[in-house]
């Protein structure tokens, strides 16, 4: 409140209000402690004595409460709540300062404010009827009603905002929820394609990466061997790596699936799979004719031919590219599981290609009609294969594509 110091003619120290109005009144709060005073002036607009305080900012306060502290220090200031008790009875919403033996009170004006002494990132503002806490620059933390009972932006129903700053809550309300996800999930050293009948066992290291980790609940990592529905890890930390005993796994025709799961802060489960597909391999090779004429001394299609070749644990459903590394004295051959589509064309370049099929004859196509053979290996047996053996010797030193 602004007043005219030019009209002040003196200062009176007393316990009772002066009769003269153009003085400053050093009001003795308690006669037993004459040095504890409040400095007041006469406000003709309200016809009352008021504390000298023309600033919109009141001194910093320790907090807002209804109960006077048991052992305040001199100068400690508080905002009295809406239900003051004890020495503060009847002083609701007033600003109280401890003088040493008594409290001094200020009736706040609309718009006056006081910093929160225990957290200078927040302040109390009086709006004419009550005080409210204003968070400055995202400081201060929420301590109101919880949990939430409605969806606001990315804040779900049931969310506990306690302890969150204004900026954190504002971002959560205004920015779409940043869903966490697994960016990778691997078994160290394990290919994603395995031969049927192959086995793995023992300790394997699982590694993973994730994004938006702040939205992943702690200790919710789970790793599952999906095929037998076996939990390998539960309640794990999101530390990106875990060595786990997988037992003994023999690959079958069905894919083997390992899964990592976690729970986000919206209590939703998210996951990523590491799938090991399985296949029967394909085979290829070359056999020297010993300088025979074209088409002469052609090899026999049998198990021994397969055993002499190269095994590739790869997919032969579509185009297969093979470098036979053969010379003009070599017959070349390849074999694929009979469940796969037959190969109908071989291709090296636009000027070096041809059809597959026809009679066995040195005058025929490079590869004649296929032959069927039951193949056995050390980990599986009796699987039917389509075997393609060239009609004549041929040099092939670069990739040859074998197309459906």
N, C-alpha and C positions, 0 to 999 in steps of 0.2 A: 504494500500500500504506500503510495507516495504522500508525503506530508511536507509542509513548508518549514524548514529549519529556521527561517527568518522570523517566524512567529514564536519560537521557543525562547523564553526569557530566563530559564533556569532549570535546575534538576532538584527534585525532592525525593529523599529516601525515607520510606515509611511503610508500615504494614497496611495503612488505610489509604484509600484513594484521595489525592489532593482535591481541594475545592477549586483551586485555580486550574484552568484548562491549558494554558499556554506554557506548560512545563513538561519536562520529561520526568516520568515517575519511575524511580528505582524501587520497585515493589519488593519488600522483604517477604519472601514466601513463608518463612517460619521465624517468628520473633526469637526463637531459641538459637537461630543461626542467622544473625543479621548480615552476614557476608554473602548469603545466597539470595541473589536478587533476580528479578525479571525487569528488563527495561521496556517501559510502555509509553505510549503517547495517546492523546485524546483525539479520537476520530469523530469529527462533527457529522459525518455522513451516517454513521451508525450510532452516534451518541453514546460511545462506550470507549473504555480504555483498551487498547490493543497492543500486542507485542510489536516492538520495532522490528519489522521484517519486510522490506520492500523487494526482496528477491523472489523470483519464481522458483528458485532452487532452495529447498530446505537442506539442512545438513544430512549427510549419509546416515542411513538407518541400518540397524542390525537385522531387522526383519519386521514382519507384521504379525501381531499376536494379540490375544485377548487377556493373557495372564502376565502381570508384571514379573520380571525376572527376580530371582531371590537375592542375587548379589551383583547388582549392576555397578559398573565403574563410572566415575564422574565423566559426564559428557556422552554416555551411551544414549542413543536415541532409538525410538521405536515408533512404529505406526500402530495405533490401537485398532483392533478389529471392530466388528459390529456388535460384540457382546462382551465389553470390558468387564473384568471382575476385580475384586479387591480394591486397591488404590485407584484403579482405572474405571471403577463403576461410574456410569454416567458420562464417560469421556469417549464414547464410541467415535471412531474415525479421526480422532485428534492425534496430533504429533506430540510425543512425550519425550522430554530430555531429563536425565537424572542429574541433579545439581549436587548431590553428595548426601543429602538427608531428605530431599523432597523432589517431586517431579514438577517440571515446568511444562505447560501445555500450550500448543498452538492450534487454533481452529483453522484448518487449511482453507485456502481460496480455490475456486475452480481453476484448474490448470497448473497448480503448484505441483512440484515433483521432488522426489528424493531418490538418490542413487541407493542401490542395495550394497551396503558396505561389505557383505560377504561374497558378493558376485557383481563386480562392476559392469558386467555385460547385461545387467538388467536394472530396471528402475521402476519405482512406484509413481503413479500419476493419479491425482485427485480430479474426478470429473464433475464435482459439484454435489454428488450424492454418495460417492464411495471411492475407494482406491482400487486400481487394477494394476497388475504386473505387466510391464512392457519389456519384451526381450529385445535387446539391441544387437544387431548384427549376427543373429543366430545364437547368441549366448543364452545362458540360463537354460534350465531343463524343465520339462513338463512334469507336473505332479498332480494333475487333476483327475477327473473320473476316468476309469478304465475298467474293462477293455472297450474298444470301439464297438458300436452296434449298427454301423452303416458303412457302406463302401464309399470312400472318397479318393478318387484317382487310383493310386496303387496301394492305398491303405485298405486292407480287407476287414471284414467283420471279425471281431475277436482279437484285433491287434492291440498290444500293450504299448502305449506311447510313453510310459513313464521313463524319465531319464533322457528323453530325446530333446534336442535343441529345436528352436523354431525353424531354423534352416533345414534341419533333417526332416521335420514333419512337412515343411512346405515342399521340399523336393519330392517327398514320397507322395504328396497329394497332387502335385503338378506334373511329375514325370512318370511315364509308364514304368511299371515295375520291371526291373532289370532281372529277367529270369536267368538263374544260373544254369549252366549246362556243362557237360563233359565235352571237352574239345578233342580228347584222344583217350584211347584205352587199348593197351597192348599187353601181350605176354612176351617178355624179352627173349629174342632169338627164335620165336615160334612163327613159322610161315602161316599164312592164311589158307593154304591148300596142303592137304596131307593125303598120303596114299592109304586107301582102305586096307585095314589089317595092321597098319603101323601103330606103334604104341609109344606113349610118353609117360613119365612118372616122376615122383619125387617133388622137390622144392622148385617152384617156378616163381619168378619175379614179375608181378603185375605192376604196370605203371600207368598213370593217367594224368591228364591235365584238365583244368576246369576254368570257367570264366564266371565273373560276378560272384566271387567267393564270399563276399560279405553277406550274400543272401542264401548261403548254405548253412543249415543248422549244424552245430558242432557234433562230432562223433556220431554221424549218421551214415557213414560209408559202409556199404554192404557189397560183397563180391560173391556171386553165385555161379555154380556150375549148373546151368539151366537144364541140361539133358537129364541128369538124375535128380534135379531139384535139390542140390546140396549147397548149403551155405558154407563158403570157405572163410568168410570174414563177416563179422557183424560189429556194429558200434565202433567202426574204425575212424581214425582221424583223417582229415583231408590233407595228407602230407605228400601225395603223389606217387607213393611206392609202397609195396607190401610183398614180402616173400611168403608164399603159402604152399602148403603141401597139397598137391592135387590127387594124391594116390596114384593108381595106375589106370590110364585111359587107353583103350584100344579103339581106334577109329573105325566106324562102320560106314555104311552108305549114307546115313543121316549126318547132317552137319553137327559139329560140336559147338555149343554156344556158351560163352562165359559173359556174365553181365555185371556191371557196376551200377549201384543205385545210391541215391542220397535223398535227403528231404530238404526242400527249400524253406524259407522263412514264412511262406504261406501254407506250410504243412502239406505241400504236394510233393509226391515222389517223382524224381526224374532219373533217367538211366541212359546207358550206352552199352552196346554189345560188341564183343569181339568174337567173330564167327570163324571157325575153321571149317572150310568146305572140304569135302573128300572126293576122291576120284580114283579110278583105276588108271595106271600110267599108260603112256604110249611108248612104243619101241621103234628104233630104226637102226640101220647098219649097212655095211657093204661087205661083199664077198668077192675075193679075187678069183678070176677064172683060170689063172695060170697060163695066160697067153692064148686061150682058145679063140676060135672064130666067133663072130657075132652070133649070139644066141646059143652057143655051144657050152657045155659044162655048166649049165644053169643050176643053181643051188636047189635043194629040196626044202619045201616049206614044212618045218616041224619045230618041236620044242628046242632042239639044239640051235636052230637058226635064231630063235628069240633069245636064248641064253647068250649067244655070241654078240648080241647087239647092245645098244645103249638104252637105258631106261630113263624116261623123263616123267617126273611127277608133275604133270601139267594137263590143262584142259585141251582135249582134242575134239570137242564138239563142233567147233567152227574151223576156220583156216589154221593150219599148222605150218610153221616155217622151219625147215630143217636144212642144215648144211651137212651134206653127206661126206664132204671132203674126199670124194672118190676120184679114181683115175679112169682112163679109157679101158682098163682091164677089169674094172669092178662092176659087178651087179649091185644095184641098190635096192633097198626094201624098207618098208615101214609097216607098223601094225597098230591098229586102234581098237578099243573095245567095240564089239559088234552092236552094242546099244546106241552107239553114236552114228550120226548120218554118214553115209558113204562118201568118199572123195571122188569127184568126177573130173577135176581139172588139175593139171600141174602147171606152175607158172614161175618163170625166172625173169624174163623181160618180155616186152611187147613182141619181140621177134623170136623168143625162145619159150614156147609154151605148147600145150596140147591137151587132148582129152585123155581120160583114164577109162579103160575098159576094152573089151574085145578079146580076140583069141590069143593064146600063147603062141607067139610067132616072132622071129627076129624082124619080120617085115611089118609087124603090127605097131600099135601105140607103145609109147615108152613103158607104161604100166598096163597090163592086160586086166581082165576081170579079177576081182579079189578072190582069195581063198579063205575059208573059215577054219579056225584052229582053236582047240581048247588049250589054254595056256595056264601054266602053274608056276608060282614063285615060292619063295620061302615063307611068305606071310599070307598067301591066298592061293586057291587052286580051282581048276576047272572053269575058268572064265573064258567065254568065247570071244575070239578076236577076229577082225578082218585083216588079212595080211595081203599087202601089195608088193609083188616082186617084179622087178623090171624084166622086160622081154630080152634085153640085150645089155651089154656092158656100156657104161656111159660115164664121162667125166663131169662131176658136179662139184665145183669149188666155192660156190656162193649159195645163199639161201634159196631154197626152192619152196614155193608156197604150194600147199596141197589143199585145194579148195573143194567145198561141197558142191 
